[in-house]
Amino acid sequence: MSKDQKLQIYSLGKQGQEGDNVAPKPGMLQIKEKYKWEAWNKLKGMDQQLARNQFVQLAKKYLGE
């Protein structure tokens, strides 16, 4: 899987489990955490059930059924 695909799966999983991102943005030197935070933050306002459904669909697509 590409980095973008991993971030997409991660962010949908977080949105589906926890809802909107309310965590403080990581610092400049925390590059990996910053990318993950930004990917999740882009989904702010997305319904949790919709995020879970999209997560499952993408997981099946990227990882195989």
N, C-alpha and C positions, 0 to 999 in steps of 0.2 A: 504494500500500500504506500501511496505517496504521503508526504507530510501533510498536504492539504486534505487528503481523504481521512487521515488519522485525526486531524483537528476537527473535521466535520463530524465524525463519529463521536469524538470526545464532547464537543459542544452540545450535540443533540442529547447525549446521555446525561450531561449535567443539567440541561434545561428540563429534561423529562423527569429527573429525580428531584431537583431542588427548586426549579422555577427560575425566575430572573436572577441574574448575577448581582449580588449586593456586596461582594468582597472588594476590598480596596485593590486598586491596580498595582501590580508588582513593580518594583523599581527597574530602572534601565538595565542593570546588570543581570537581572533575572530573566534572561531572554526566553527560555523555554516556557516559563510560567507566564510571561507576558503574552506570548502567542496564544497560549491556551485561554488566558483571561479574555483577550480580545475576541477570539472565536466565539466564546460563550456569550460575551456581552452583546455581540451582533444579533443574538436571538432574543434579546430583551422584548417582552411582550408576547412571545409565542406561547400558545397554549401548551401545557405540559403533556396532555394526551397526544396532541399532534406531534410534538417532539419525540415522544416514545414511539409512535407509529413510524415516523421517518427514520428513527434510529434503527428499528428492526429491519425495515426495508433496505437501508444502506448496509447494515451488517450482513444481511443475506447476500447482497450484491457483491460486496467487497471480499467477504470471507467465504462465500459459497454456502449453499444451503446444507 
